[in-house]
Every structure is written in C-alpha cells, then in structure tokens.
Amino acid sequence: MSTPLSIRFTGAQVLRPDGLTGDPIAMAEGTISETAPRDVDASGYLILPGIIDLHGDGFEHHMAPRRGAQTDPDLGLRAVEAELAANGITTAMLAQFWSWEGGMRGPAFAEKLAAAVSAHDAALDLRLQLRFELSLLDDVDRIKDLIARENITYLVLNDHLPHAALAAGKRPPRLTGQALKSGRSPDDHLALLTQLHEQTPAALDALPELTRWLTARGVRIGSHDDATPETRARFRAMGATIAEFPETRAAAEAAKAAGDPVIMGAPNVVRGGSHDGKIAARELIADGLVDALVSDYHYPAPHRAALKLWDVGMALQDAWALISSGPAQIMGWDDRGDLGVGNRADLIFMQAETRRIEGVFCAGRAAYLAGPFAARLIGG
C-alpha cells in the first residue's frame, strides 16, 4: 500500500459542514491536518468529503461479466475499486446477498466474497453488508460463523419471496430464470420457494435470537423494503433499527418518528422517482425523512444525486451530507464524513465547471487521478 501524501491544497472551494469556503485544506499522515510541507494549486476545483456508500450491489457485474462466467473475486474487486474511486466513493459496503436465489447471491458465494474482501489489499475502505433472506431459518448458525470469522458489522433482513403468488398457488414470475441461475430445475426451485414461504412465520419467530446475538456483537441491523409502519415496528422490536428503502411515506415517517435512520437509493433521486412505482426519494428528502443515500445498483448515482439536489435549491452541504456525514453517523463512524481536522483524509477533487471527478484520496493515498488535476499534482 502506498504512503499517504502530505500536501496543502490552495485556491479551491472546500466543502465544510456550514458550506463552501476558500480556505486551504491540508492532509498529512492519512488525516486532515492544519498544514503540510507542499502546496498544490487546486483553483477551479471543489474539494468534497469522500462518499460513504452503505449499500451497493454494482460489484456483481465485475464478479461475473456474463451469467455464469465468474471471475477470480480478487480480480473482480480490483475492477470494483476502480469504479468506486472514479465516482468518489472512499468507503463502500458491498451489499452481498445470503439468499435462496443461489449463484452469486447464494451462501457459498457470500462466504467466498467475504474472505476475498478480508484478504484484498484495498486502496479504498471495502466492507461487506450481508443481506440475509430471513426465511433461511436453517442457515442461522452458518451466518453467525461467517460474521464472527470475517468481522461483518452490518446485516440487513430481506424477504424477497413472492409470497402473494405462492399463497395463491400460482407460479411466480421469473421462476425459470431464477431456477437456471440457482442451478435448480424450475420444479425444484418452486418446491424450495414453497417450503420457505410456509416456514416464514417460524423464521420470523426465531429471528429475535439472531438479532440479540448480532446486537451483542455490535452489528448494525436494518430491514429492507418496509411497506407499512407495522412492518417497521416489528423489525425495530427485533433490534433492526435502520430502515433501508422504505417503500411508502408511512413507513418512512414511522421510522423517523421512532428515531430510526432512513436510507434511500440515490438512483431514485437521479431518475426523479422509483423505477418500480414506490415512493420518490426526493419527496422524502424534502420533508427531512432521509438520513443517507446509497448507490443501490449504480456507483455514479450518489454524487450525481447530491449535485441534482443542489441544482434544485438544496444547500450543497446538506445534499452532500446525505452521502458523507449522514452514512457515517448511521454506522457510528466518527473518523470520516466531513473534512474536520483529524478525520481521515478522504477527499474528492471535482472540477467546478464540468463537475468531473479528477482526484480521489482515501486516508491520504491517491486512489484515482485524471485530467488536469493529475497533471497539477504530478508536476506541482
């Protein structure tokens, strides 16, 4: 791993918690410092806190460029890091399924990826978010072993079973494609889904034992796609105090009323609404109901969403907080998220006119350099 650089940047607009300032900013020994021995002119650039992405599954296409064509996980992680860095993401939670879907979303791949992330010589801060399909009651001990072995600190409870179709005795949509991905025949896949559907009530009854164990280890717990206040309350009672992608305003309002942080997808903001007809994130943000935005499936989305919010009248420091200090607070990280002295030197250099990211530093180490900024840094 490279040595952190010691540089003071002058002439730029630096984003602080209360807004943009023209004061210089320095980094040394991997943290934001008062001064540094070398000056670099960064005029014409915005200097922004590194983005903290708490949920992104855009890594999947790097792990398998084509269906069934999985690559070496470490090689895939190198490509993931390059895309993350180019989009200003300095801390990334890779949202890995533990699911009945199988393939790259199955338990075996989750274990393989977790080991690869732990062993990877990362330029960025890469971590794993485990997305546990709660109907997999028999996997609880295996889940615990993985969390303890790889020190996983964030788990989200998912339930993506097509309950309505299964309860009605209908063949769920996309069954054949899912079966092929999982390596099962369509009939075998349907039989598994039916079994898991039937045991979901028992799985919900058993979940508190798992969530108590997680809480005792300091693991953050969230629930995914809460549709109603009642669903949010049920998961909160189990210790799942993060509301990830609530589907309705009522669920988001219930989360905030109880003090639970709300996470929404940045692509929802960029698109101007949900791709599948759920609540628009911008509406919730306008009403103060969102604490963090995440990449979801598209790594360029966080910075694009923050800039879009700025363009429609939100203060830049408030829009950027949704992808920096907000996520840091959710996870209890007090060493990143803003450009305060002593924090990690996670910096983004964005050309003010074009809004192109041309430089990214993670803990003071160059993770991405491009364009005129790279020339200034190298020749300065």
Contacts in CASP RR format, 6 or more apart in sequence:
PFRMAT RR
TARGET T0000
AUTHOR 0000-0000-0000
METHOD contacts of the structure
MODEL  1
MSTPLSIRFTGAQVLRPDGLTGDPIAMAEGTISETAPRDVDASGYLILPG
IIDLHGDGFEHHMAPRRGAQTDPDLGLRAVEAELAANGITTAMLAQFWSW
EGGMRGPAFAEKLAAAVSAHDAALDLRLQLRFELSLLDDVDRIKDLIARE
NITYLVLNDHLPHAALAAGKRPPRLTGQALKSGRSPDDHLALLTQLHEQT
PAALDALPELTRWLTARGVRIGSHDDATPETRARFRAMGATIAEFPETRA
AAEAAKAAGDPVIMGAPNVVRGGSHDGKIAARELIADGLVDALVSDYHYP
APHRAALKLWDVGMALQDAWALISSGPAQIMGWDDRGDLGVGNRADLIFM
QAETRRIEGVFCAGRAAYLAGPFAARLIGG
1 121 0 8 1.000
1 123 0 8 1.000
1 365 0 8 1.000
2 365 0 8 1.000
2 366 0 8 1.000
3 365 0 8 1.000
4 27 0 8 1.000
4 28 0 8 1.000
4 29 0 8 1.000
4 30 0 8 1.000
4 345 0 8 1.000
4 363 0 8 1.000
4 364 0 8 1.000
4 365 0 8 1.000
5 27 0 8 1.000
5 361 0 8 1.000
5 364 0 8 1.000
5 365 0 8 1.000
5 366 0 8 1.000
6 26 0 8 1.000
6 27 0 8 1.000
6 28 0 8 1.000
6 29 0 8 1.000
6 33 0 8 1.000
6 36 0 8 1.000
6 37 0 8 1.000
6 38 0 8 1.000
7 26 0 8 1.000
7 27 0 8 1.000
7 36 0 8 1.000
7 38 0 8 1.000
7 39 0 8 1.000
7 40 0 8 1.000
7 377 0 8 1.000
8 24 0 8 1.000
8 25 0 8 1.000
8 26 0 8 1.000
8 35 0 8 1.000
8 36 0 8 1.000
8 38 0 8 1.000
8 39 0 8 1.000
8 40 0 8 1.000
9 24 0 8 1.000
9 25 0 8 1.000
9 26 0 8 1.000
9 39 0 8 1.000
9 40 0 8 1.000
9 41 0 8 1.000
9 42 0 8 1.000
9 47 0 8 1.000
9 349 0 8 1.000
10 24 0 8 1.000
10 39 0 8 1.000
10 40 0 8 1.000
10 41 0 8 1.000
10 42 0 8 1.000
10 43 0 8 1.000
11 22 0 8 1.000
11 24 0 8 1.000
11 41 0 8 1.000
11 42 0 8 1.000
11 43 0 8 1.000
11 44 0 8 1.000
12 22 0 8 1.000
12 25 0 8 1.000
12 42 0 8 1.000
12 43 0 8 1.000
12 44 0 8 1.000
12 45 0 8 1.000
12 46 0 8 1.000
12 47 0 8 1.000
12 349 0 8 1.000
13 20 0 8 1.000
13 21 0 8 1.000
13 22 0 8 1.000
13 44 0 8 1.000
13 45 0 8 1.000
13 46 0 8 1.000
13 47 0 8 1.000
13 352 0 8 1.000
14 20 0 8 1.000
14 21 0 8 1.000
14 22 0 8 1.000
14 23 0 8 1.000
14 24 0 8 1.000
14 25 0 8 1.000
14 46 0 8 1.000
14 47 0 8 1.000
14 339 0 8 1.000
15 46 0 8 1.000
15 47 0 8 1.000
15 48 0 8 1.000
15 49 0 8 1.000
15 316 0 8 1.000
15 317 0 8 1.000
15 320 0 8 1.000
15 339 0 8 1.000
16 317 0 8 1.000
16 338 0 8 1.000
16 339 0 8 1.000
16 340 0 8 1.000
17 317 0 8 1.000
17 321 0 8 1.000
17 325 0 8 1.000
17 338 0 8 1.000
18 317 0 8 1.000
19 315 0 8 1.000
19 316 0 8 1.000
19 317 0 8 1.000
20 46 0 8 1.000
20 316 0 8 1.000
20 317 0 8 1.000
24 39 0 8 1.000
25 32 0 8 1.000
25 47 0 8 1.000
25 339 0 8 1.000
25 347 0 8 1.000
26 32 0 8 1.000
26 33 0 8 1.000
26 34 0 8 1.000
26 35 0 8 1.000
26 36 0 8 1.000
27 33 0 8 1.000
27 36 0 8 1.000
27 345 0 8 1.000
27 347 0 8 1.000
27 361 0 8 1.000
27 364 0 8 1.000
28 35 0 8 1.000
28 36 0 8 1.000
30 344 0 8 1.000
30 345 0 8 1.000
30 363 0 8 1.000
30 364 0 8 1.000
30 365 0 8 1.000
31 341 0 8 1.000
31 342 0 8 1.000
31 343 0 8 1.000
31 344 0 8 1.000
31 345 0 8 1.000
31 363 0 8 1.000
31 364 0 8 1.000
32 339 0 8 1.000
32 340 0 8 1.000
32 341 0 8 1.000
32 342 0 8 1.000
32 343 0 8 1.000
32 344 0 8 1.000
32 345 0 8 1.000
33 341 0 8 1.000
33 342 0 8 1.000
33 345 0 8 1.000
34 341 0 8 1.000
38 380 0 8 1.000
40 376 0 8 1.000
40 377 0 8 1.000
40 380 0 8 1.000
41 376 0 8 1.000
41 380 0 8 1.000
42 349 0 8 1.000
42 373 0 8 1.000
42 376 0 8 1.000
44 351 0 8 1.000
44 352 0 8 1.000
44 353 0 8 1.000
45 349 0 8 1.000
45 350 0 8 1.000
45 351 0 8 1.000
45 352 0 8 1.000
45 358 0 8 1.000
45 373 0 8 1.000
46 348 0 8 1.000
46 349 0 8 1.000
46 350 0 8 1.000
46 351 0 8 1.000
46 352 0 8 1.000
47 339 0 8 1.000
47 347 0 8 1.000
47 348 0 8 1.000
47 349 0 8 1.000
47 350 0 8 1.000
48 320 0 8 1.000
48 324 0 8 1.000
48 347 0 8 1.000
48 348 0 8 1.000
48 350 0 8 1.000
49 320 0 8 1.000
49 324 0 8 1.000
49 325 0 8 1.000
49 336 0 8 1.000
49 337 0 8 1.000
49 338 0 8 1.000
49 339 0 8 1.000
49 346 0 8 1.000
49 347 0 8 1.000
49 348 0 8 1.000
50 88 0 8 1.000
50 89 0 8 1.000
50 90 0 8 1.000
50 91 0 8 1.000
50 324 0 8 1.000
50 336 0 8 1.000
50 337 0 8 1.000
50 346 0 8 1.000
50 347 0 8 1.000
50 348 0 8 1.000
50 360 0 8 1.000
50 362 0 8 1.000
51 87 0 8 1.000
51 88 0 8 1.000
51 89 0 8 1.000
51 90 0 8 1.000
51 91 0 8 1.000
51 302 0 8 1.000
51 303 0 8 1.000
51 323 0 8 1.000
51 324 0 8 1.000
51 348 0 8 1.000
52 89 0 8 1.000
52 90 0 8 1.000
52 91 0 8 1.000
52 292 0 8 1.000
52 323 0 8 1.000
52 324 0 8 1.000
52 326 0 8 1.000
52 327 0 8 1.000
52 328 0 8 1.000
52 331 0 8 1.000
52 333 0 8 1.000
52 336 0 8 1.000
52 337 0 8 1.000
53 84 0 8 1.000
53 89 0 8 1.000
53 91 0 8 1.000
53 92 0 8 1.000
53 93 0 8 1.000
53 294 0 8 1.000
53 295 0 8 1.000
53 299 0 8 1.000
53 302 0 8 1.000
53 323 0 8 1.000
53 327 0 8 1.000
54 93 0 8 1.000
54 129 0 8 1.000
54 154 0 8 1.000
54 263 0 8 1.000
54 292 0 8 1.000
54 294 0 8 1.000
54 327 0 8 1.000
54 330 0 8 1.000
54 331 0 8 1.000
55 93 0 8 1.000
55 95 0 8 1.000
55 129 0 8 1.000
55 156 0 8 1.000
55 244 0 8 1.000
55 263 0 8 1.000
55 265 0 8 1.000
55 294 0 8 1.000
55 295 0 8 1.000
55 296 0 8 1.000
56 92 0 8 1.000
56 93 0 8 1.000
56 94 0 8 1.000
56 95 0 8 1.000
56 129 0 8 1.000
56 294 0 8 1.000
56 295 0 8 1.000
56 296 0 8 1.000
56 297 0 8 1.000
56 299 0 8 1.000
57 94 0 8 1.000
57 95 0 8 1.000
57 96 0 8 1.000
57 97 0 8 1.000
57 296 0 8 1.000
57 297 0 8 1.000
58 80 0 8 1.000
58 295 0 8 1.000
58 297 0 8 1.000
58 298 0 8 1.000
58 299 0 8 1.000
59 76 0 8 1.000
59 77 0 8 1.000
59 80 0 8 1.000
59 94 0 8 1.000
60 104 0 8 1.000
62 71 0 8 1.000
62 76 0 8 1.000
62 77 0 8 1.000
62 79 0 8 1.000
62 80 0 8 1.000
62 83 0 8 1.000
63 70 0 8 1.000
63 71 0 8 1.000
63 73 0 8 1.000
63 76 0 8 1.000
63 104 0 8 1.000
63 113 0 8 1.000
64 70 0 8 1.000
64 71 0 8 1.000
64 104 0 8 1.000
65 71 0 8 1.000
67 181 0 8 1.000
68 103 0 8 1.000
70 104 0 8 1.000
73 112 0 8 1.000
73 113 0 8 1.000
73 116 0 8 1.000
74 116 0 8 1.000
74 119 0 8 1.000
74 120 0 8 1.000
77 116 0 8 1.000
77 117 0 8 1.000
77 120 0 8 1.000
77 122 0 8 1.000
77 126 0 8 1.000
80 92 0 8 1.000
80 94 0 8 1.000
80 126 0 8 1.000
81 122 0 8 1.000
81 123 0 8 1.000
81 124 0 8 1.000
81 126 0 8 1.000
81 367 0 8 1.000
82 368 0 8 1.000
83 299 0 8 1.000
84 90 0 8 1.000
84 92 0 8 1.000
84 124 0 8 1.000
84 299 0 8 1.000
85 123 0 8 1.000
85 124 0 8 1.000
85 360 0 8 1.000
85 362 0 8 1.000
85 367 0 8 1.000
85 368 0 8 1.000
86 357 0 8 1.000
86 360 0 8 1.000
86 368 0 8 1.000
86 370 0 8 1.000
87 299 0 8 1.000
87 300 0 8 1.000
87 302 0 8 1.000
87 303 0 8 1.000
87 357 0 8 1.000
88 303 0 8 1.000
88 348 0 8 1.000
88 357 0 8 1.000
88 360 0 8 1.000
88 368 0 8 1.000
89 124 0 8 1.000
89 295 0 8 1.000
89 299 0 8 1.000
89 302 0 8 1.000
90 124 0 8 1.000
90 125 0 8 1.000
90 336 0 8 1.000
90 346 0 8 1.000
90 348 0 8 1.000
90 360 0 8 1.000
90 361 0 8 1.000
90 362 0 8 1.000
90 367 0 8 1.000
91 124 0 8 1.000
91 125 0 8 1.000
91 127 0 8 1.000
91 327 0 8 1.000
91 333 0 8 1.000
91 336 0 8 1.000
91 346 0 8 1.000
92 124 0 8 1.000
92 125 0 8 1.000
92 126 0 8 1.000
92 127 0 8 1.000
93 127 0 8 1.000
93 128 0 8 1.000
93 129 0 8 1.000
93 154 0 8 1.000
94 113 0 8 1.000
94 117 0 8 1.000
94 126 0 8 1.000
94 127 0 8 1.000
94 128 0 8 1.000
94 129 0 8 1.000
95 129 0 8 1.000
95 131 0 8 1.000
95 156 0 8 1.000
96 109 0 8 1.000
96 110 0 8 1.000
96 113 0 8 1.000
96 114 0 8 1.000
96 128 0 8 1.000
96 129 0 8 1.000
96 130 0 8 1.000
96 131 0 8 1.000
97 104 0 8 1.000
97 105 0 8 1.000
97 106 0 8 1.000
97 110 0 8 1.000
97 131 0 8 1.000
97 133 0 8 1.000
97 158 0 8 1.000
98 106 0 8 1.000
98 107 0 8 1.000
98 110 0 8 1.000
98 130 0 8 1.000
98 131 0 8 1.000
98 132 0 8 1.000
98 133 0 8 1.000
98 136 0 8 1.000
98 139 0 8 1.000
98 143 0 8 1.000
99 105 0 8 1.000
99 106 0 8 1.000
99 131 0 8 1.000
99 133 0 8 1.000
99 136 0 8 1.000
99 158 0 8 1.000
99 160 0 8 1.000
100 106 0 8 1.000
100 133 0 8 1.000
100 135 0 8 1.000
100 136 0 8 1.000
100 161 0 8 1.000
100 182 0 8 1.000
100 192 0 8 1.000
100 193 0 8 1.000
100 196 0 8 1.000
101 160 0 8 1.000
101 178 0 8 1.000
101 181 0 8 1.000
101 182 0 8 1.000
102 109 0 8 1.000
102 181 0 8 1.000
102 182 0 8 1.000
102 183 0 8 1.000
103 109 0 8 1.000
103 181 0 8 1.000
103 182 0 8 1.000
103 183 0 8 1.000
105 181 0 8 1.000
106 182 0 8 1.000
107 136 0 8 1.000
107 139 0 8 1.000
107 142 0 8 1.000
110 130 0 8 1.000
110 146 0 8 1.000
111 146 0 8 1.000
113 128 0 8 1.000
114 128 0 8 1.000
114 130 0 8 1.000
114 146 0 8 1.000
114 149 0 8 1.000
114 150 0 8 1.000
114 152 0 8 1.000
115 150 0 8 1.000
117 126 0 8 1.000
117 127 0 8 1.000
117 128 0 8 1.000
117 150 0 8 1.000
118 150 0 8 1.000
118 151 0 8 1.000
120 126 0 8 1.000
123 362 0 8 1.000
123 365 0 8 1.000
123 367 0 8 1.000
124 362 0 8 1.000
124 367 0 8 1.000
125 362 0 8 1.000
125 363 0 8 1.000
127 152 0 8 1.000
127 153 0 8 1.000
127 154 0 8 1.000
128 150 0 8 1.000
128 152 0 8 1.000
128 154 0 8 1.000
129 152 0 8 1.000
129 154 0 8 1.000
129 155 0 8 1.000
129 156 0 8 1.000
130 143 0 8 1.000
130 146 0 8 1.000
130 147 0 8 1.000
130 152 0 8 1.000
130 154 0 8 1.000
130 155 0 8 1.000
130 156 0 8 1.000
131 155 0 8 1.000
131 156 0 8 1.000
131 158 0 8 1.000
131 224 0 8 1.000
132 139 0 8 1.000
132 143 0 8 1.000
132 155 0 8 1.000
132 156 0 8 1.000
132 157 0 8 1.000
132 158 0 8 1.000
133 158 0 8 1.000
133 159 0 8 1.000
133 160 0 8 1.000
133 161 0 8 1.000
133 196 0 8 1.000
134 157 0 8 1.000
134 158 0 8 1.000
134 159 0 8 1.000
134 200 0 8 1.000
134 203 0 8 1.000
134 204 0 8 1.000
134 207 0 8 1.000
135 159 0 8 1.000
135 161 0 8 1.000
135 196 0 8 1.000
135 197 0 8 1.000
135 199 0 8 1.000
135 200 0 8 1.000
135 203 0 8 1.000
136 196 0 8 1.000
136 203 0 8 1.000
137 199 0 8 1.000
137 202 0 8 1.000
137 203 0 8 1.000
137 206 0 8 1.000
140 206 0 8 1.000
140 209 0 8 1.000
140 210 0 8 1.000
143 155 0 8 1.000
143 210 0 8 1.000
144 210 0 8 1.000
144 213 0 8 1.000
146 152 0 8 1.000
147 155 0 8 1.000
147 214 0 8 1.000
147 217 0 8 1.000
147 219 0 8 1.000
148 217 0 8 1.000
152 219 0 8 1.000
153 218 0 8 1.000
153 219 0 8 1.000
153 220 0 8 1.000
153 331 0 8 1.000
154 219 0 8 1.000
154 220 0 8 1.000
154 221 0 8 1.000
154 222 0 8 1.000
154 331 0 8 1.000
155 214 0 8 1.000
155 219 0 8 1.000
155 220 0 8 1.000
155 221 0 8 1.000
155 222 0 8 1.000
156 221 0 8 1.000
156 222 0 8 1.000
156 223 0 8 1.000
156 224 0 8 1.000
156 240 0 8 1.000
156 242 0 8 1.000
156 244 0 8 1.000
157 207 0 8 1.000
157 221 0 8 1.000
157 222 0 8 1.000
157 223 0 8 1.000
157 224 0 8 1.000
157 235 0 8 1.000
157 240 0 8 1.000
158 224 0 8 1.000
158 225 0 8 1.000
159 200 0 8 1.000
159 224 0 8 1.000
159 225 0 8 1.000
161 193 0 8 1.000
161 196 0 8 1.000
161 197 0 8 1.000
161 200 0 8 1.000
162 172 0 8 1.000
162 173 0 8 1.000
162 193 0 8 1.000
163 197 0 8 1.000
163 200 0 8 1.000
165 171 0 8 1.000
165 172 0 8 1.000
165 173 0 8 1.000
166 172 0 8 1.000
166 193 0 8 1.000
166 194 0 8 1.000
166 197 0 8 1.000
167 197 0 8 1.000
171 190 0 8 1.000
172 190 0 8 1.000
172 193 0 8 1.000
175 186 0 8 1.000
175 189 0 8 1.000
175 190 0 8 1.000
175 193 0 8 1.000
176 186 0 8 1.000
178 189 0 8 1.000
179 185 0 8 1.000
179 186 0 8 1.000
179 188 0 8 1.000
179 189 0 8 1.000
179 190 0 8 1.000
182 189 0 8 1.000
184 192 0 8 1.000
204 234 0 8 1.000
207 238 0 8 1.000
208 238 0 8 1.000
211 221 0 8 1.000
211 238 0 8 1.000
211 239 0 8 1.000
211 240 0 8 1.000
214 221 0 8 1.000
215 221 0 8 1.000
215 239 0 8 1.000
220 241 0 8 1.000
220 242 0 8 1.000
220 330 0 8 1.000
220 331 0 8 1.000
221 238 0 8 1.000
221 239 0 8 1.000
221 240 0 8 1.000
221 241 0 8 1.000
221 242 0 8 1.000
222 235 0 8 1.000
222 240 0 8 1.000
222 241 0 8 1.000
222 242 0 8 1.000
222 243 0 8 1.000
222 244 0 8 1.000
223 231 0 8 1.000
223 232 0 8 1.000
223 235 0 8 1.000
223 240 0 8 1.000
223 242 0 8 1.000
223 243 0 8 1.000
223 244 0 8 1.000
224 244 0 8 1.000
224 245 0 8 1.000
225 244 0 8 1.000
225 245 0 8 1.000
225 246 0 8 1.000
225 247 0 8 1.000
226 232 0 8 1.000
226 235 0 8 1.000
226 243 0 8 1.000
226 246 0 8 1.000
226 247 0 8 1.000
226 251 0 8 1.000
226 255 0 8 1.000
227 246 0 8 1.000
227 247 0 8 1.000
227 248 0 8 1.000
227 251 0 8 1.000
228 248 0 8 1.000
228 250 0 8 1.000
228 251 0 8 1.000
229 250 0 8 1.000
229 251 0 8 1.000
229 253 0 8 1.000
229 254 0 8 1.000
231 251 0 8 1.000
232 243 0 8 1.000
232 246 0 8 1.000
232 251 0 8 1.000
232 254 0 8 1.000
232 255 0 8 1.000
232 258 0 8 1.000
232 260 0 8 1.000
233 254 0 8 1.000
233 258 0 8 1.000
236 255 0 8 1.000
236 258 0 8 1.000
236 260 0 8 1.000
241 259 0 8 1.000
241 260 0 8 1.000
241 261 0 8 1.000
242 260 0 8 1.000
242 261 0 8 1.000
242 263 0 8 1.000
242 330 0 8 1.000
243 251 0 8 1.000
243 252 0 8 1.000
243 255 0 8 1.000
243 260 0 8 1.000
243 261 0 8 1.000
243 262 0 8 1.000
243 263 0 8 1.000
244 263 0 8 1.000
245 263 0 8 1.000
245 264 0 8 1.000
245 265 0 8 1.000
245 296 0 8 1.000
246 252 0 8 1.000
246 255 0 8 1.000
246 262 0 8 1.000
246 264 0 8 1.000
246 279 0 8 1.000
247 278 0 8 1.000
247 279 0 8 1.000
248 278 0 8 1.000
248 279 0 8 1.000
249 279 0 8 1.000
249 283 0 8 1.000
249 284 0 8 1.000
249 289 0 8 1.000
252 262 0 8 1.000
252 279 0 8 1.000
252 284 0 8 1.000
252 289 0 8 1.000
252 290 0 8 1.000
253 289 0 8 1.000
255 261 0 8 1.000
255 262 0 8 1.000
255 289 0 8 1.000
256 262 0 8 1.000
256 288 0 8 1.000
256 289 0 8 1.000
261 291 0 8 1.000
261 292 0 8 1.000
261 326 0 8 1.000
261 329 0 8 1.000
261 330 0 8 1.000
262 284 0 8 1.000
262 289 0 8 1.000
262 290 0 8 1.000
262 291 0 8 1.000
262 292 0 8 1.000
263 290 0 8 1.000
263 291 0 8 1.000
263 292 0 8 1.000
263 293 0 8 1.000
263 294 0 8 1.000
263 330 0 8 1.000
264 281 0 8 1.000
264 284 0 8 1.000
264 285 0 8 1.000
264 290 0 8 1.000
264 292 0 8 1.000
264 293 0 8 1.000
264 294 0 8 1.000
265 281 0 8 1.000
265 293 0 8 1.000
265 294 0 8 1.000
265 295 0 8 1.000
265 296 0 8 1.000
265 301 0 8 1.000
265 305 0 8 1.000
266 281 0 8 1.000
266 293 0 8 1.000
266 294 0 8 1.000
266 295 0 8 1.000
266 296 0 8 1.000
266 298 0 8 1.000
266 301 0 8 1.000
266 302 0 8 1.000
266 304 0 8 1.000
266 305 0 8 1.000
266 323 0 8 1.000
267 275 0 8 1.000
267 295 0 8 1.000
267 296 0 8 1.000
267 297 0 8 1.000
267 298 0 8 1.000
267 301 0 8 1.000
267 305 0 8 1.000
268 274 0 8 1.000
268 275 0 8 1.000
268 280 0 8 1.000
268 281 0 8 1.000
268 282 0 8 1.000
268 296 0 8 1.000
269 281 0 8 1.000
269 282 0 8 1.000
269 285 0 8 1.000
269 293 0 8 1.000
269 301 0 8 1.000
269 305 0 8 1.000
269 308 0 8 1.000
269 309 0 8 1.000
270 298 0 8 1.000
270 301 0 8 1.000
270 304 0 8 1.000
270 305 0 8 1.000
270 308 0 8 1.000
272 280 0 8 1.000
272 281 0 8 1.000
272 282 0 8 1.000
273 280 0 8 1.000
273 281 0 8 1.000
273 282 0 8 1.000
274 280 0 8 1.000
274 281 0 8 1.000
281 290 0 8 1.000
281 293 0 8 1.000
282 309 0 8 1.000
284 290 0 8 1.000
285 309 0 8 1.000
285 314 0 8 1.000
285 322 0 8 1.000
290 322 0 8 1.000
291 322 0 8 1.000
291 326 0 8 1.000
291 327 0 8 1.000
291 329 0 8 1.000
291 330 0 8 1.000
292 322 0 8 1.000
292 323 0 8 1.000
292 326 0 8 1.000
292 327 0 8 1.000
292 330 0 8 1.000
293 301 0 8 1.000
293 302 0 8 1.000
293 305 0 8 1.000
293 306 0 8 1.000
293 322 0 8 1.000
293 323 0 8 1.000
294 302 0 8 1.000
294 327 0 8 1.000
295 301 0 8 1.000
295 302 0 8 1.000
302 323 0 8 1.000
303 323 0 8 1.000
303 348 0 8 1.000
303 350 0 8 1.000
303 357 0 8 1.000
305 319 0 8 1.000
305 322 0 8 1.000
305 323 0 8 1.000
306 316 0 8 1.000
306 319 0 8 1.000
306 320 0 8 1.000
306 322 0 8 1.000
306 323 0 8 1.000
307 319 0 8 1.000
307 355 0 8 1.000
309 318 0 8 1.000
309 319 0 8 1.000
309 322 0 8 1.000
310 316 0 8 1.000
310 319 0 8 1.000
310 320 0 8 1.000
324 336 0 8 1.000
324 337 0 8 1.000
324 338 0 8 1.000
325 337 0 8 1.000
325 338 0 8 1.000
326 337 0 8 1.000
327 337 0 8 1.000
328 334 0 8 1.000
328 336 0 8 1.000
328 337 0 8 1.000
328 338 0 8 1.000
335 342 0 8 1.000
335 343 0 8 1.000
335 344 0 8 1.000
336 343 0 8 1.000
336 344 0 8 1.000
336 346 0 8 1.000
337 343 0 8 1.000
337 346 0 8 1.000
339 347 0 8 1.000
344 362 0 8 1.000
344 363 0 8 1.000
344 364 0 8 1.000
345 361 0 8 1.000
345 363 0 8 1.000
345 364 0 8 1.000
346 361 0 8 1.000
346 362 0 8 1.000
346 363 0 8 1.000
346 364 0 8 1.000
347 359 0 8 1.000
347 360 0 8 1.000
347 361 0 8 1.000
347 364 0 8 1.000
348 357 0 8 1.000
348 359 0 8 1.000
348 360 0 8 1.000
349 357 0 8 1.000
349 358 0 8 1.000
349 359 0 8 1.000
349 360 0 8 1.000
349 373 0 8 1.000
350 356 0 8 1.000
350 357 0 8 1.000
350 358 0 8 1.000
351 358 0 8 1.000
351 372 0 8 1.000
351 373 0 8 1.000
356 370 0 8 1.000
357 368 0 8 1.000
357 370 0 8 1.000
358 369 0 8 1.000
358 370 0 8 1.000
358 371 0 8 1.000
358 372 0 8 1.000
358 373 0 8 1.000
358 374 0 8 1.000
359 366 0 8 1.000
359 368 0 8 1.000
359 369 0 8 1.000
359 370 0 8 1.000
359 373 0 8 1.000
359 374 0 8 1.000
360 366 0 8 1.000
360 367 0 8 1.000
360 368 0 8 1.000
360 369 0 8 1.000
361 367 0 8 1.000
366 377 0 8 1.000
369 377 0 8 1.000
369 378 0 8 1.000
END
